[in-house]
Amino acid sequence: MKYKAIVILFLVLISSTFTGCTTIQRIAEFNLDHLTVEKEVVEIEYEKLPESTYVKDTIELSMDNVKTLNPLDGVAYNVDQGLKLVYEGLFVPDAYYAIEPVLVSTYEQINDTTYRLTLKEHVQFHSGEALKAEDVVYSYNYILLQLNSGYRYVNTYIQSISAEDDQTLLVEFKKKDRYNLYALTFPIISKAYLESATYNPTLPIGTGPYQYEKFQNMIELVLKKNVDYHGELANVEKVRFTFVREFEEQYNMFVSKRIDLIAPVLTEWSNYSDDQSIHKKLFLSPYYYYIGFNHSRALFQDVNMRRYFMNAMDYKTIGRDIFLNHLFFTPLPIHLESDIQGQLASFDLNPKDTVQMPATAQTQPYRFIYLLEDENQRKIADTFEKSIDAIEDGKMDILFEGLARQDYEAALKEGDFDMYLNVYQTSLVPSLTQVLGSNATYNYGKYTNPNLDGLLASYRQVETDEQYVNQLNALGELIMSELPIIPIGFVENGMFIHDKIDGLITPNYFHLYKNIQDIKITDQ
């Protein structure tokens, strides 16, 4: 069965600058009347500013207060993203989630699970020490010792990393996987520096395009251009991060133009919808909303009942009124490279069959839980409740309960629900197993399906892109036909930039300031 994609205002920036010619491909508009896809390519011409208008001074940003500026120790999201200007990994995801080398000149795949990597020559840490293979090994081993490190996920994929010589690494992965190299994006730290008597966790030393200049606790971190950078030198001389205590403070600084750009962890689109002087760079957040069932309940073991509830979903209202048309529907809760995403079959949200609610289902109350502190979950639950009431005319007894986090997590763990609304945060290395596998960490409803488990075990081990697309399509088809969950989709995020910033920025959630060293600051 061929399905039709519903993508709600998901923009992919094919090449985007604020001066010169840019092409923006609008993949789809949400047609509220017919649930269809309309594709268009829009060419926008920007007036090129005279070179004399550029002022190479300071980019003003913000980040949370810190105790450490070592990204491997475990830091807040926006701190980790800011430190990517100082530290680099062996590889990095580009704006379209394809992997590209940074500190690696060449690499070869020896067998299904083993790679040999050659480091770039003449790469130096900001201390002047040469980057060596032992620094990569040290960084990997350091992660394994840090219980709070945001990079501990690499242990799921990497078996070992060893240095063959100063420039050559041998990386052994645990199994064949097309995304193994994504596990080599962790920041590389200097072994010599961290083992020295002069090591200071608030004085970061990496290999990136910017290096440490000044740190004032609770006030600011100032970075300056790395003039010995192994790549193209940054345009702007300095980057200043003002430390903030909470997002409201960061937002107020942006509104008052004390910082040049802002990228909320989860965008509240109504805050940024009116100001025409603010440029918006759109990218998918890692936050995937869905509704799950307790599959131990006899009612929800019937796929027709699960379909009944999906048919009741008011996707138009959810996409338009809750997310202001910044929601990307997909049955697959993973981030994919754009060229793979573009080849997938599309999926229709229109009800396929009319499913009648059994009389027995109306004789007992059902518990639907959601996390009260998540405003999006509250609004989705309210919309879903109204949809059910409209269909059933109030005959079906569903108790919608917003719970505090502790109570919500306890109910999920204990199976004390009939249906639940949840948001799953994806990782850089895309994985469907965490939500959909029989033994998955987030499979709270205990759904089991041997066919699904088989696909989940093999879909990333195929040889070609074509085979991979076929596997993903099979997974999407199975999810939409069996409905282990009701997919809602990814929230689209935004980076918001004041009009004095000029140049190419290609953010994604896992590398927020990608190419920010290439921008220029204007006095207009």
N, C-alpha and C positions, 0 to 999 in steps of 0.2 A: 504494500500500500504506500503510495507517495503522499507525503504531507507537505504542507505549506508553512514556511517560517513566519512567525510573528516576532518581529524585532521592534522594540519600542524606542525610536529615536536613538539608535546606537550609531555613533559617528566613528569612522576610522579615518584618521588623518593620513592621507597618502603622502603628501609633503606639505608641511605647513610652516610658513614664515609670516611674520607680520609686515614684511616689506617684500617687494618683488611679486612674482606670480605664484599663487598657491592653488592646488587642486584639492578640494575636499569632496570625498565620496560619501554621500549619504546613503548608507546601505539600505535603510528602509524607513518608511513613515508608518505610523500606526493609524490605519484607516478605521475609524470608530464605527463606521456603518457596515463594512463588509469584511473586516479582519483580513485584509490582503496586504501584499507587499508591493511597494512602488519604489523603483530604483532610479536614481538620477546622479549625474556627475555635474557639480557646479564649479565653474572657474571663477575665481575671485582675484581681481587685480588690486594690489596695494601700491600706493605711491612710494617710490624709493626715496628715502631721506638722504639729504646731502651728508657726506662723510663728516663734515664739520659739526653736525648736530650730535655726534656720539661723544659721550663723556665717560671715559674709562676710569670709573671710580669704584663704587661699592654696590654690590647686590645686597639688599636688606631682606633677611628671612627671619624665621623664628623656630625655636624648638623647645621641648620640655626641659625643665631643670634636670641636671645630671649629677651623678656621683662618679661616673666613669665615662671616658670617651674611648674606651676600648670596645668596639662593637661586638666582640666575641664574648664579653662578660654577661650580656643580657641587658639591653637598653630599650627605651621606648621606641615605638615605630618611627616617629618623625626624627628622633635622634639618629637611629640607624640609617635612615635615608640621607640625612645631612652628612653623615660620616662617609657616605659613598663618594663624596668629593675628595676625601683624604685617602681612603683605603680602596683597593681594587681586588676583585677576584680574578681567577684564571679566565673565567668566561662571564658574560653578562647577557641578560635577555634584552633584545632591542624593543622598539615600540610595538612590534607585532608579535612579541613573545618568541621569536626565533632566537636561538643561541648564537653568540658571536664571541670570538676570542679577544681577550684584552691583554693579558700578560703571557700569552702563549703564541709562539710564532708558527709552529706546526704541530700536528698531532696525527697519530695513526691508530687504527683499531687493529689489534693483533689477533684477537678472537672475540667471541660474543661478549665477554666480560672484562677484557683487558685493553687498556689504552696506554700508549707511550706518548708523552707530551714533552716538547722542547720549549723552554722558556725563551722569551724575547731577550736579545742581547742588549746590554747597556741600560738596563732598567735599574734605577737606584731608589732606595728609600730616601725620605727627606733628610735623614741623618748623613747621607752620603755613602752608606753601605750598599753594596751591590745586592740585588735580589738574587737569591740562590734557591735551589730545589729544597734545601733543608728548611728554609723558611716556610714553604708550603706544607711540608711534613709536620713541622712544629705547630703551625696554625691548626691543622686538622686534629692533631693530638690534643691541643689546648681546648678545642671545642668539646671533645669527649669528656673532659674533666669539669666542664662548667654546666651544672645542673640547670641553670636559668638561661643558658644561651639560646637565642632564637634560631641558631644554626644547628642545633642538635639533630635536626631531621636528617642531616647528611649521613648519619650512622645507619639509617634505614637502607641506604643505597650503596655506600662505600664499604668494601671489605678491608682495604688497606691502601696506603699511599707510601711509596718508598722512593728514595733518591738514588738514581744510578750514577749520577755525577752532579756537578754544580748546576748544570743546565737541563738535566733530563729527569723526568719523573715517570714512574710506572704506577698506574692506578688500576687496582683490581676492584671491580664492582661485584655485588652479591649475586646478581642474576642479569640476564640479558634484558635490556630495557631501552627503548628509543630515547628516553629522557635522562639517561645516566649523567650526561655532561652537565645537566642543570644543577646537579649536586655539587659542582665545582665552581659555584658562584660565591662561595663564602669569602669574606675579606682575608687578605694575607697580611699577617703582622710580622715584624722583625724579631727573629729569635734573639739576635745579639742585644737588641734594645730591651726586650722584656726580661732578659736574664741579667741585665746590667744593674749596677747600683744606682744609676741615674733614672731608672724607669719611673715615670709618673703617669698614673692612669688618666689624668686630665691634660696630658700633653701628647696628643696623638701623632704618630709617625707612620705614614704609609707610603704609597707610590703614586698617589692620585694627582690630578691637575691642580689641586690646592693643598697648601700645607699650613701648619699651625703658625699663628703669629701671636695671639694673646687669648688668655682665658681669665675671666673674672667670675668667680662663683656667684650664682644667682643673678648675674647681669648679662654677660655676653661671651660668645666664642667668636674670634675673628680669624679668618683664614686669608692667606695671601697667595698669589699666583706662584705655582711651582715652575721656576724658570728653567729647571733641568728636566722637565717632564718628558717622558719617552714618546709622547704623542704630540698633537698640535697644541700649542700654548693657548691658554684661556684668553679671551678678549678683555674681560673685566679684571681689574687688579685684585680686588678683595671681595670676600663674602663675609657678612656679619650676621650671626645668628643671635638674636635677642632671646634670652631665656624667659619662658612664660610658665605659669602654674597651671593654667587650664585653657581649654579651647576658646572660651569666651574672650579671654584677654587677647589671644592671637587674632580672633576675628575683629575685635575693636581696633587693633593695630592696623589691620588690613584696610578697614573702612576709612580710617584716618590717614591712610597712605604712609604710615611709618614703616611698613614692610611692603615689598614689591609684588609678592605673590603668596597665595595660600592654597593648600590642598588638604581639605578635611579628610579624616579617615573614612567617614561616611557622610556624603554631601547632603545637606539640607537645602534642596534646590531653591526653595522660596526666598532664601536670603540673597540670591545672586541673580535673580531673573530680570531685574529692571535696568541696572546700570549699563549703559551702552559703551562706556569707556573701559569696561572690564572685558578682556579676552578670555575665552573659555577653551581649555584643552580637555577633551573628554577621553576617558578610558574606563575600563571595567574595574569595579572594586572586586575584592575576593569574597564578597558577602552574597551568599546564595540562599534565598528564602524558599521554603517548601513546607507542605503539610504532610505529616506522617500518620500512619494508622497503627493501632495495637493489633497485630496480626494474630495474637492468641485469642482474640475475641471472634466468636463464630461468625458474627455479622460481617466482619472485615476480611474474612477468608474468602468471601465471595467477591470476585473481581467486578461484578456488576454493581455491587454496592459502592466499591471504591470509585467506579466510573460515575455513579450517581452524584457523588460529592464533587468530583471534578467538573461535571457538567454544570453544577451549581456555582462554580467559581465565576465571579464577575471580573474578568481580566481587564475589561475596558475601564471600569472605575478604579481598580487597583493601579493600573498603569498610568492613567490620566490624572486622577485626583490625589493619589497618595505619593506617587513618585514623579509627578509632573512630566510624564513621558520619558523618564530616564530609567527604564527597566528593560532588560534584555532577556527574553524568554528562551530557554533551552532546557530539554530534559536531562542534559548532561552537566552536572555540577563541577566542571573543570574549566580552567583557562586553556585555550588552544592557540597555536600559531594561526595568524590570520589566513594564511594560504590553505591550511587544513580546514579551518572554520568555514571558509568560503566554498569548500567542496562537499560539505555535509548535506544530506537530505534535509528538507525542512518539515516542520511539524505543525499541524493545524490544531487550533484551540477550539474550533467549533464542535459542539456536541455531535458525536457519531450516532448514538442510539438513544432512544428514549427509554430510560430505566425507571421502573416503578419501585417505590419504596415498599418492601413487604410489610404487611399489617403488623407482624410481630415486632418489627423494628420501632414501631411507634408506641409500644407499651412500656418501655423502660427508658430511664434517663441515660444520656451519654455525656461523658466528660471531655470537653475540648479545652486544652490548656495552652497558654502562651506566656512569654516573659513580659511582665508588666512594664519594666523599665525601658523596653524597646518601643519607641513611639510608632515605628513602622508596623511592628507586630500587633500593637493595639488597634491600629487603623485597619489592618488586613482582617483581623478577627471580627471587628465591627461590621465590615463590609460583607464578610462571609456569613455572619449571623443573619444579616438582613436578606441575603440571597436565599438562605435556607428557609427563613420565615416566609418569604414571598412564594416559594415553590410549595411549601407544605402548609401554608396558611396557619402556622403556629402549632400544627398537630404533633410534630416530632419534638421530643423533649431533649434538647441539647443544652447542657450547662457550659457556657463560655466563662472560663476562669483565668483572669490575669494574676500570675503568681510572682512573688518576690523571687530573686534569683536562687536563693538557697532552697526554697520550697519547690521551685520549678525543676531544678536539677535533681532533687530527691525524687520527685514524681517520675521523671524520665528514667532514672536509674532503677526504680522499683516497679515500673510498668503500671503506675497508678494513673492511667488515662485511657481514653478510647481513641482520641485524636489529639495531635499536638502540632503547634506551629513552631518552626525553628528556623534559625539562620546558621548556615555552615560556612566557616571561613576556610577557603581553599589555600593551598600552599603553592609555591613557585613550581615545584615538581608536580604536575597534574595527576591526581589520583581519584578514581571513582570508588575505589574499594572501601574507603573510610565511611561512606554513607550507605552504600548499596550491598556490600558483601554480607554473607550470612553471619560472619563473625566480626563485622565492622564495628569500630568504636562508637560510631554515631548511628548505628542501626538500632535505635531505641525500640522500634516496633517489632523487632525479631523476625523480619521477613526472610524467608528462605526460598531459593529457587536454584536448583542445580544448573540449569541452562545459563542463568545470569552469572553464577559463580564461575562457570567455565569461561565465559566471555571475559569476565574481569581478570581472570588469571592469565589470559593469553593476549589481550588486545594490544598491549604495548610491546610485545615481543615479535611482531611481524617484521618483514624485511623492507617493504616498500611503503611509500605514502599512500598508494592506491589501496593496498591491503589494510592499512591503518584506517583510512576513511571508511572502508567497507565494514571493519569491525565496529567502529564508532556508530555507523548507521544501524548496524544490527543491535547494538546496545540501546540506541535511542528508540528503535522500533519496539524492542522488548519492554522498555520502561513505559512507553506510551500505550502499549497494549495490555500490560499486566498491572501497571500503576502501583508499584510498591510504595511510591510517594506521589503526591500531587505537586508537580514542579510549578514554581512561581517565577523564579529567575534571578539573575544577577542585577544588583543595583549599579547603575552607571555613576562613576565618580567624576569630579572635575578638578582641574587646576585653574585657578582664577588669577589673572595677571593684569596689572595696571598697564595703561597704554604707553608708559615710557620704556617698557621692555621691548626690545626689537631683536628678532632672530629666531632660530630654530630650537624649539624645546619639544622633545618627544617622550613625555612621561608615560610610565606604566606603574602599576601599584608597587611592583617589586624593585623598581629603579626610578624613583619619583623625579629626580633632578637630571635625568638622562640628557646629555648635551647642553646643560645649562652653562658650561664653560664657553659655549659658542655664541652666547647672546651678547648684545650690546645694550647700553643704557643711553637713552636720548634725553635731551633737555626740553623736549616738546611734549 
